[in-house]
Amino acid sequence: SDMIIAEDDTIYILETNTIPGMTQTSLLPQSAAAHGLDYPQLLEKLIELGMAAKGR
């Protein structure tokens, strides 16, 4: 999410990206890689989680 903090310390959310970049050089895959999950493993995990959420 993109946010700003006003002078009175109020936080305003400007936008939330609900579909993160999914190329191999995007931030989400890079974050996953930093935690030991390569790109194919990340995709497999996302598919597994989606299927589990739908009860499959």
N, CA, C, O and CB atoms as a CASP TS submission, in Angstrom:
PFRMAT TS
TARGET T0000
AUTHOR 0000-0000-0000
METHOD Language model
MODEL 1
PARENT N/A
ATOM      1  N   SER     1       0.836  -1.182   0.000  1.00  0.00           N
ATOM      2  CA  SER     1       0.000   0.000   0.000  1.00  0.00           C
ATOM      3  C   SER     1       0.879   1.243   0.000  1.00  0.00           C
ATOM      4  O   SER     1       1.960   1.265   0.588  1.00  0.00           O
ATOM      5  CB  SER     1      -0.950   0.000   1.211  1.00  0.00           C
ATOM      6  N   ASP     2       0.387   2.272  -0.672  1.00  0.00           N
ATOM      7  CA  ASP     2       1.066   3.564  -0.657  1.00  0.00           C
ATOM      8  C   ASP     2       0.361   4.443   0.362  1.00  0.00           C
ATOM      9  O   ASP     2      -0.864   4.566   0.350  1.00  0.00           O
ATOM     10  CB  ASP     2       1.074   4.232  -2.077  1.00  0.00           C
ATOM     11  N   MET     3       1.146   5.057   1.247  1.00  0.00           N
ATOM     12  CA  MET     3       0.587   5.881   2.307  1.00  0.00           C
ATOM     13  C   MET     3       1.373   7.174   2.452  1.00  0.00           C
ATOM     14  O   MET     3       2.525   7.282   2.031  1.00  0.00           O
ATOM     15  CB  MET     3       0.573   5.117   3.629  1.00  0.00           C
ATOM     16  N   ILE     4       0.715   8.142   3.057  1.00  0.00           N
ATOM     17  CA  ILE     4       1.409   9.356   3.478  1.00  0.00           C
ATOM     18  C   ILE     4       1.047   9.596   4.941  1.00  0.00           C
ATOM     19  O   ILE     4      -0.002   9.161   5.418  1.00  0.00           O
ATOM     20  CB  ILE     4       1.023  10.598   2.573  1.00  0.00           C
ATOM     21  N   ILE     5       1.929  10.290   5.634  1.00  0.00           N
ATOM     22  CA  ILE     5       1.674  10.664   7.017  1.00  0.00           C
ATOM     23  C   ILE     5       1.584  12.179   7.064  1.00  0.00           C
ATOM     24  O   ILE     5       2.520  12.884   6.686  1.00  0.00           O
ATOM     25  CB  ILE     5       2.788  10.121   7.982  1.00  0.00           C
ATOM     26  N   ALA     6       0.450  12.666   7.532  1.00  0.00           N
ATOM     27  CA  ALA     6       0.213  14.106   7.613  1.00  0.00           C
ATOM     28  C   ALA     6       0.990  14.699   8.785  1.00  0.00           C
ATOM     29  O   ALA     6       1.522  13.974   9.627  1.00  0.00           O
ATOM     30  CB  ALA     6      -1.298  14.405   7.758  1.00  0.00           C
ATOM     31  N   GLU     7       1.044  16.008   8.824  1.00  0.00           N
ATOM     32  CA  GLU     7       1.774  16.698   9.896  1.00  0.00           C
ATOM     33  C   GLU     7       1.232  16.353  11.275  1.00  0.00           C
ATOM     34  O   GLU     7       1.971  16.396  12.258  1.00  0.00           O
ATOM     35  CB  GLU     7       1.711  18.201   9.688  1.00  0.00           C
ATOM     36  N   ASP     8      -0.074  16.005  11.360  1.00  0.00           N
ATOM     37  CA  ASP     8      -0.666  15.644  12.652  1.00  0.00           C
ATOM     38  C   ASP     8      -0.552  14.146  12.943  1.00  0.00           C
ATOM     39  O   ASP     8      -1.229  13.632  13.833  1.00  0.00           O
ATOM     40  CB  ASP     8      -2.130  16.064  12.687  1.00  0.00           C
ATOM     41  N   ASP     9       0.311  13.442  12.187  1.00  0.00           N
ATOM     42  CA  ASP     9       0.571  12.003  12.323  1.00  0.00           C
ATOM     43  C   ASP     9      -0.587  11.113  11.875  1.00  0.00           C
ATOM     44  O   ASP     9      -0.584   9.913  12.149  1.00  0.00           O
ATOM     45  CB  ASP     9       0.898  11.690  13.749  1.00  0.00           C
ATOM     46  N   THR    10      -1.570  11.687  11.193  1.00  0.00           N
ATOM     47  CA  THR    10      -2.633  10.880  10.601  1.00  0.00           C
ATOM     48  C   THR    10      -2.073  10.171   9.377  1.00  0.00           C
ATOM     49  O   THR    10      -1.390  10.779   8.553  1.00  0.00           O
ATOM     50  CB  THR    10      -3.870  11.756  10.224  1.00  0.00           C
ATOM     51  N   ILE    11      -2.369   8.878   9.266  1.00  0.00           N
ATOM     52  CA  ILE    11      -1.912   8.093   8.116  1.00  0.00           C
ATOM     53  C   ILE    11      -3.044   8.016   7.102  1.00  0.00           C
ATOM     54  O   ILE    11      -4.171   7.652   7.439  1.00  0.00           O
ATOM     55  CB  ILE    11      -1.452   6.659   8.550  1.00  0.00           C
ATOM     56  N   TYR    12      -2.734   8.361   5.864  1.00  0.00           N
ATOM     57  CA  TYR    12      -3.699   8.281   4.777  1.00  0.00           C
ATOM     58  C   TYR    12      -3.230   7.234   3.774  1.00  0.00           C
ATOM     59  O   TYR    12      -2.106   7.297   3.275  1.00  0.00           O
ATOM     60  CB  TYR    12      -3.885   9.662   4.091  1.00  0.00           C
ATOM     61  N   ILE    13      -4.102   6.273   3.485  1.00  0.00           N
ATOM     62  CA  ILE    13      -3.794   5.263   2.476  1.00  0.00           C
ATOM     63  C   ILE    13      -4.191   5.822   1.121  1.00  0.00           C
ATOM     64  O   ILE    13      -5.345   6.191   0.905  1.00  0.00           O
ATOM     65  CB  ILE    13      -4.529   3.911   2.770  1.00  0.00           C
ATOM     66  N   LEU    14      -3.233   5.880   0.216  1.00  0.00           N
ATOM     67  CA  LEU    14      -3.474   6.424  -1.112  1.00  0.00           C
ATOM     68  C   LEU    14      -3.999   5.355  -2.061  1.00  0.00           C
ATOM     69  O   LEU    14      -4.932   5.601  -2.826  1.00  0.00           O
ATOM     70  CB  LEU    14      -2.198   7.037  -1.669  1.00  0.00           C
ATOM     71  N   GLU    15      -3.406   4.183  -2.012  1.00  0.00           N
ATOM     72  CA  GLU    15      -3.866   3.078  -2.854  1.00  0.00           C
ATOM     73  C   GLU    15      -3.293   1.775  -2.327  1.00  0.00           C
ATOM     74  O   GLU    15      -2.262   1.756  -1.654  1.00  0.00           O
ATOM     75  CB  GLU    15      -3.458   3.293  -4.336  1.00  0.00           C
ATOM     76  N   THR    16      -3.979   0.694  -2.643  1.00  0.00           N
ATOM     77  CA  THR    16      -3.509  -0.639  -2.301  1.00  0.00           C
ATOM     78  C   THR    16      -3.458  -1.455  -3.572  1.00  0.00           C
ATOM     79  O   THR    16      -4.439  -1.532  -4.311  1.00  0.00           O
ATOM     80  CB  THR    16      -4.420  -1.313  -1.235  1.00  0.00           C
ATOM     81  N   ASN    17      -2.317  -2.062  -3.825  1.00  0.00           N
ATOM     82  CA  ASN    17      -2.148  -2.888  -5.013  1.00  0.00           C
ATOM     83  C   ASN    17      -2.570  -4.307  -4.657  1.00  0.00           C
ATOM     84  O   ASN    17      -1.835  -5.025  -3.978  1.00  0.00           O
ATOM     85  CB  ASN    17      -0.669  -2.848  -5.538  1.00  0.00           C
ATOM     86  N   THR    18      -3.759  -4.713  -5.116  1.00  0.00           N
ATOM     87  CA  THR    18      -4.262  -6.043  -4.793  1.00  0.00           C
ATOM     88  C   THR    18      -3.691  -7.116  -5.702  1.00  0.00           C
ATOM     89  O   THR    18      -3.817  -8.305  -5.409  1.00  0.00           O
ATOM     90  CB  THR    18      -5.764  -6.059  -4.875  1.00  0.00           C
ATOM     91  N   ILE    19      -3.068  -6.719  -6.794  1.00  0.00           N
ATOM     92  CA  ILE    19      -2.441  -7.671  -7.711  1.00  0.00           C
ATOM     93  C   ILE    19      -0.978  -7.265  -7.867  1.00  0.00           C
ATOM     94  O   ILE    19      -0.636  -6.471  -8.743  1.00  0.00           O
ATOM     95  CB  ILE    19      -3.179  -7.706  -9.108  1.00  0.00           C
ATOM     96  N   PRO    20      -0.109  -7.821  -7.003  1.00  0.00           N
ATOM     97  CA  PRO    20       1.302  -7.435  -7.083  1.00  0.00           C
ATOM     98  C   PRO    20       1.942  -7.928  -8.368  1.00  0.00           C
ATOM     99  O   PRO    20       1.460  -8.873  -8.993  1.00  0.00           O
ATOM    100  CB  PRO    20       2.069  -7.976  -5.886  1.00  0.00           C
ATOM    101  N   GLY    21       3.024  -7.283  -8.755  1.00  0.00           N
ATOM    102  CA  GLY    21       3.760  -7.728  -9.929  1.00  0.00           C
ATOM    103  C   GLY    21       4.188  -9.176  -9.773  1.00  0.00           C
ATOM    104  O   GLY    21       4.623  -9.589  -8.699  1.00  0.00           O
ATOM    105  N   MET    22       4.065  -9.941 -10.836  1.00  0.00           N
ATOM    106  CA  MET    22       4.400 -11.355 -10.735  1.00  0.00           C
ATOM    107  C   MET    22       5.445 -11.789 -11.754  1.00  0.00           C
ATOM    108  O   MET    22       5.542 -12.975 -12.068  1.00  0.00           O
ATOM    109  CB  MET    22       3.161 -12.184 -10.902  1.00  0.00           C
ATOM    110  N   THR    23       6.226 -10.848 -12.274  1.00  0.00           N
ATOM    111  CA  THR    23       7.355 -11.270 -13.093  1.00  0.00           C
ATOM    112  C   THR    23       8.455 -11.730 -12.139  1.00  0.00           C
ATOM    113  O   THR    23       8.393 -11.455 -10.941  1.00  0.00           O
ATOM    114  CB  THR    23       7.856 -10.109 -14.043  1.00  0.00           C
ATOM    115  N   GLN    24       9.437 -12.412 -12.653  1.00  0.00           N
ATOM    116  CA  GLN    24      10.496 -12.913 -11.777  1.00  0.00           C
ATOM    117  C   GLN    24      11.302 -11.795 -11.132  1.00  0.00           C
ATOM    118  O   GLN    24      12.007 -12.028 -10.149  1.00  0.00           O
ATOM    119  CB  GLN    24      11.421 -13.815 -12.555  1.00  0.00           C
ATOM    120  N   THR    25      11.207 -10.583 -11.674  1.00  0.00           N
ATOM    121  CA  THR    25      11.957  -9.460 -11.102  1.00  0.00           C
ATOM    122  C   THR    25      11.072  -8.525 -10.275  1.00  0.00           C
ATOM    123  O   THR    25      11.535  -7.470  -9.841  1.00  0.00           O
ATOM    124  CB  THR    25      12.632  -8.672 -12.211  1.00  0.00           C
ATOM    125  N   SER    26       9.822  -8.891 -10.053  1.00  0.00           N
ATOM    126  CA  SER    26       8.915  -8.073  -9.243  1.00  0.00           C
ATOM    127  C   SER    26       9.215  -8.263  -7.757  1.00  0.00           C
ATOM    128  O   SER    26       9.902  -9.207  -7.366  1.00  0.00           O
ATOM    129  CB  SER    26       7.441  -8.434  -9.544  1.00  0.00           C
ATOM    130  N   LEU    27       8.696  -7.361  -6.944  1.00  0.00           N
ATOM    131  CA  LEU    27       9.013  -7.375  -5.514  1.00  0.00           C
ATOM    132  C   LEU    27       8.518  -8.621  -4.789  1.00  0.00           C
ATOM    133  O   LEU    27       9.235  -9.151  -3.940  1.00  0.00           O
ATOM    134  CB  LEU    27       8.427  -6.163  -4.859  1.00  0.00           C
ATOM    135  N   LEU    28       7.316  -9.108  -5.097  1.00  0.00           N
ATOM    136  CA  LEU    28       6.809 -10.286  -4.389  1.00  0.00           C
ATOM    137  C   LEU    28       7.689 -11.508  -4.636  1.00  0.00           C
ATOM    138  O   LEU    28       8.091 -12.154  -3.668  1.00  0.00           O
ATOM    139  CB  LEU    28       5.371 -10.586  -4.818  1.00  0.00           C
ATOM    140  N   PRO    29       8.008 -11.856  -5.883  1.00  0.00           N
ATOM    141  CA  PRO    29       8.914 -12.989  -6.095  1.00  0.00           C
ATOM    142  C   PRO    29      10.300 -12.775  -5.478  1.00  0.00           C
ATOM    143  O   PRO    29      10.918 -13.726  -4.999  1.00  0.00           O
ATOM    144  CB  PRO    29       9.060 -13.251  -7.578  1.00  0.00           C
ATOM    145  N   GLN    30      10.783 -11.543  -5.489  1.00  0.00           N
ATOM    146  CA  GLN    30      12.086 -11.273  -4.868  1.00  0.00           C
ATOM    147  C   GLN    30      12.019 -11.477  -3.356  1.00  0.00           C
ATOM    148  O   GLN    30      12.956 -12.003  -2.757  1.00  0.00           O
ATOM    149  CB  GLN    30      12.551  -9.838  -5.189  1.00  0.00           C
ATOM    150  N   SER    31      10.913 -11.061  -2.742  1.00  0.00           N
ATOM    151  CA  SER    31      10.739 -11.267  -1.298  1.00  0.00           C
ATOM    152  C   SER    31      10.654 -12.750  -0.975  1.00  0.00           C
ATOM    153  O   SER    31      11.241 -13.214   0.003  1.00  0.00           O
ATOM    154  CB  SER    31       9.477 -10.543  -0.794  1.00  0.00           C
ATOM    155  N   ALA    32       9.923 -13.489  -1.799  1.00  0.00           N
ATOM    156  CA  ALA    32       9.816 -14.938  -1.590  1.00  0.00           C
ATOM    157  C   ALA    32      11.191 -15.590  -1.712  1.00  0.00           C
ATOM    158  O   ALA    32      11.540 -16.462  -0.917  1.00  0.00           O
ATOM    159  CB  ALA    32       8.830 -15.569  -2.607  1.00  0.00           C
ATOM    160  N   ALA    33      11.964 -15.170  -2.700  1.00  0.00           N
ATOM    161  CA  ALA    33      13.306 -15.727  -2.903  1.00  0.00           C
ATOM    162  C   ALA    33      14.199 -15.459  -1.695  1.00  0.00           C
ATOM    163  O   ALA    33      15.016 -16.300  -1.319  1.00  0.00           O
ATOM    164  CB  ALA    33      13.947 -15.138  -4.170  1.00  0.00           C
ATOM    165  N   ALA    34      14.037 -14.286  -1.093  1.00  0.00           N
ATOM    166  CA  ALA    34      14.829 -13.952   0.093  1.00  0.00           C
ATOM    167  C   ALA    34      14.507 -14.887   1.260  1.00  0.00           C
ATOM    168  O   ALA    34      15.299 -15.027   2.192  1.00  0.00           O
ATOM    169  CB  ALA    34      14.579 -12.496   0.505  1.00  0.00           C
ATOM    170  N   HIS    35      13.335 -15.523   1.196  1.00  0.00           N
ATOM    171  CA  HIS    35      12.920 -16.472   2.234  1.00  0.00           C
ATOM    172  C   HIS    35      13.044 -17.919   1.771  1.00  0.00           C
ATOM    173  O   HIS    35      12.481 -18.827   2.382  1.00  0.00           O
ATOM    174  CB  HIS    35      11.485 -16.191   2.656  1.00  0.00           C
ATOM    175  N   GLY    36      13.793 -18.126   0.674  1.00  0.00           N
ATOM    176  CA  GLY    36      14.094 -19.477   0.228  1.00  0.00           C
ATOM    177  C   GLY    36      13.087 -20.107  -0.714  1.00  0.00           C
ATOM    178  O   GLY    36      13.155 -21.310  -0.965  1.00  0.00           O
ATOM    179  N   LEU    37      12.157 -19.331  -1.241  1.00  0.00           N
ATOM    180  CA  LEU    37      11.130 -19.849  -2.147  1.00  0.00           C
ATOM    181  C   LEU    37      11.419 -19.335  -3.548  1.00  0.00           C
ATOM    182  O   LEU    37      11.300 -18.138  -3.807  1.00  0.00           O
ATOM    183  CB  LEU    37       9.697 -19.430  -1.683  1.00  0.00           C
ATOM    184  N   ASP    38      11.800 -20.240  -4.464  1.00  0.00           N
ATOM    185  CA  ASP    38      12.076 -19.779  -5.826  1.00  0.00           C
ATOM    186  C   ASP    38      10.761 -19.523  -6.573  1.00  0.00           C
ATOM    187  O   ASP    38       9.683 -19.821  -6.059  1.00  0.00           O
ATOM    188  CB  ASP    38      12.941 -20.820  -6.590  1.00  0.00           C
ATOM    189  N   TYR    39      10.854 -18.979  -7.767  1.00  0.00           N
ATOM    190  CA  TYR    39       9.664 -18.550  -8.510  1.00  0.00           C
ATOM    191  C   TYR    39       8.676 -19.695  -8.753  1.00  0.00           C
ATOM    192  O   TYR    39       7.490 -19.524  -8.473  1.00  0.00           O
ATOM    193  CB  TYR    39      10.080 -17.947  -9.843  1.00  0.00           C
ATOM    194  N   PRO    40       9.112 -20.853  -9.261  1.00  0.00           N
ATOM    195  CA  PRO    40       8.149 -21.951  -9.445  1.00  0.00           C
ATOM    196  C   PRO    40       7.503 -22.399  -8.125  1.00  0.00           C
ATOM    197  O   PRO    40       6.319 -22.734  -8.096  1.00  0.00           O
ATOM    198  CB  PRO    40       8.843 -23.142 -10.100  1.00  0.00           C
ATOM    199  N   GLN    41       8.277 -22.405  -7.044  1.00  0.00           N
ATOM    200  CA  GLN    41       7.723 -22.783  -5.740  1.00  0.00           C
ATOM    201  C   GLN    41       6.694 -21.761  -5.269  1.00  0.00           C
ATOM    202  O   GLN    41       5.669 -22.126  -4.692  1.00  0.00           O
ATOM    203  CB  GLN    41       8.845 -22.921  -4.699  1.00  0.00           C
ATOM    204  N   LEU    42       6.967 -20.484  -5.514  1.00  0.00           N
ATOM    205  CA  LEU    42       6.023 -19.430  -5.147  1.00  0.00           C
ATOM    206  C   LEU    42       4.706 -19.623  -5.888  1.00  0.00           C
ATOM    207  O   LEU    42       3.636 -19.568  -5.282  1.00  0.00           O
ATOM    208  CB  LEU    42       6.611 -18.038  -5.454  1.00  0.00           C
ATOM    209  N   LEU    43       4.782 -19.850  -7.192  1.00  0.00           N
ATOM    210  CA  LEU    43       3.559 -20.049  -7.971  1.00  0.00           C
ATOM    211  C   LEU    43       2.788 -21.268  -7.484  1.00  0.00           C
ATOM    212  O   LEU    43       1.564 -21.225  -7.359  1.00  0.00           O
ATOM    213  CB  LEU    43       3.891 -20.201  -9.457  1.00  0.00           C
ATOM    214  N   GLU    44       3.500 -22.348  -7.211  1.00  0.00           N
ATOM    215  CA  GLU    44       2.841 -23.561  -6.714  1.00  0.00           C
ATOM    216  C   GLU    44       2.157 -23.299  -5.376  1.00  0.00           C
ATOM    217  O   GLU    44       1.035 -23.754  -5.150  1.00  0.00           O
ATOM    218  CB  GLU    44       3.858 -24.706  -6.571  1.00  0.00           C
ATOM    219  N   LYS    45       2.826 -22.569  -4.493  1.00  0.00           N
ATOM    220  CA  LYS    45       2.254 -22.257  -3.181  1.00  0.00           C
ATOM    221  C   LYS    45       1.008 -21.396  -3.319  1.00  0.00           C
ATOM    222  O   LYS    45       0.019 -21.626  -2.623  1.00  0.00           O
ATOM    223  CB  LYS    45       3.287 -21.547  -2.300  1.00  0.00           C
ATOM    224  N   LEU    46       1.040 -20.412  -4.205  1.00  0.00           N
ATOM    225  CA  LEU    46      -0.132 -19.563  -4.415  1.00  0.00           C
ATOM    226  C   LEU    46      -1.309 -20.374  -4.950  1.00  0.00           C
ATOM    227  O   LEU    46      -2.449 -20.163  -4.537  1.00  0.00           O
ATOM    228  CB  LEU    46       0.202 -18.421  -5.382  1.00  0.00           C
ATOM    229  N   ILE    47      -1.038 -21.295  -5.862  1.00  0.00           N
ATOM    230  CA  ILE    47      -2.097 -22.160  -6.401  1.00  0.00           C
ATOM    231  C   ILE    47      -2.661 -23.051  -5.298  1.00  0.00           C
ATOM    232  O   ILE    47      -3.877 -23.194  -5.175  1.00  0.00           O
ATOM    233  CB  ILE    47      -1.557 -23.026  -7.569  1.00  0.00           C
ATOM    234  N   GLU    48      -1.780 -23.652  -4.494  1.00  0.00           N
ATOM    235  CA  GLU    48      -2.229 -24.503  -3.388  1.00  0.00           C
ATOM    236  C   GLU    48      -3.110 -23.728  -2.413  1.00  0.00           C
ATOM    237  O   GLU    48      -4.156 -24.221  -1.990  1.00  0.00           O
ATOM    238  CB  GLU    48      -1.024 -25.093  -2.648  1.00  0.00           C
ATOM    239  N   LEU    49      -2.688 -22.522  -2.058  1.00  0.00           N
ATOM    240  CA  LEU    49      -3.469 -21.710  -1.123  1.00  0.00           C
ATOM    241  C   LEU    49      -4.826 -21.335  -1.705  1.00  0.00           C
ATOM    242  O   LEU    49      -5.837 -21.356  -1.003  1.00  0.00           O
ATOM    243  CB  LEU    49      -2.699 -20.448  -0.749  1.00  0.00           C
ATOM    244  N   GLY    50      -4.845 -20.991  -2.989  1.00  0.00           N
ATOM    245  CA  GLY    50      -6.105 -20.654  -3.642  1.00  0.00           C
ATOM    246  C   GLY    50      -7.056 -21.830  -3.688  1.00  0.00           C
ATOM    247  O   GLY    50      -8.255 -21.678  -3.453  1.00  0.00           O
ATOM    248  N   MET    51      -6.525 -23.001  -3.992  1.00  0.00           N
ATOM    249  CA  MET    51      -7.365 -24.196  -4.046  1.00  0.00           C
ATOM    250  C   MET    51      -7.868 -24.577  -2.656  1.00  0.00           C
ATOM    251  O   MET    51      -9.017 -24.992  -2.503  1.00  0.00           O
ATOM    252  CB  MET    51      -6.591 -25.367  -4.666  1.00  0.00           C
ATOM    253  N   ALA    52      -7.024 -24.440  -1.653  1.00  0.00           N
ATOM    254  CA  ALA    52      -7.435 -24.750  -0.283  1.00  0.00           C
ATOM    255  C   ALA    52      -8.532 -23.796   0.175  1.00  0.00           C
ATOM    256  O   ALA    52      -9.454 -24.201   0.884  1.00  0.00           O
ATOM    257  CB  ALA    52      -6.230 -24.676   0.673  1.00  0.00           C
ATOM    258  N   ALA    53      -8.435 -22.539  -0.225  1.00  0.00           N
ATOM    259  CA  ALA    53      -9.449 -21.554   0.148  1.00  0.00           C
ATOM    260  C   ALA    53     -10.800 -21.886  -0.477  1.00  0.00           C
ATOM    261  O   ALA    53     -11.847 -21.538   0.069  1.00  0.00           O
ATOM    262  CB  ALA    53      -9.008 -20.153  -0.272  1.00  0.00           C
ATOM    263  N   LYS    54     -10.770 -22.555  -1.616  1.00  0.00           N
ATOM    264  CA  LYS    54     -12.011 -22.949  -2.292  1.00  0.00           C
ATOM    265  C   LYS    54     -12.440 -24.363  -1.909  1.00  0.00           C
ATOM    266  O   LYS    54     -13.411 -24.884  -2.458  1.00  0.00           O
ATOM    267  CB  LYS    54     -11.838 -22.855  -3.808  1.00  0.00           C
ATOM    268  N   GLY    55     -11.725 -24.988  -0.970  1.00  0.00           N
ATOM    269  CA  GLY    55     -12.079 -26.314  -0.500  1.00  0.00           C
ATOM    270  C   GLY    55     -11.783 -27.430  -1.476  1.00  0.00           C
ATOM    271  O   GLY    55     -12.483 -28.442  -1.497  1.00  0.00           O
ATOM    272  N   ARG    56     -10.753 -27.256  -2.284  1.00  0.00           N
ATOM    273  CA  ARG    56     -10.407 -28.288  -3.267  1.00  0.00           C
ATOM    274  C   ARG    56      -9.154 -29.008  -2.887  1.00  0.00           C
ATOM    275  O   ARG    56      -8.718 -29.909  -3.603  1.00  0.00           O
ATOM    276  CB  ARG    56     -10.248 -27.691  -4.640  1.00  0.00           C
TER
END
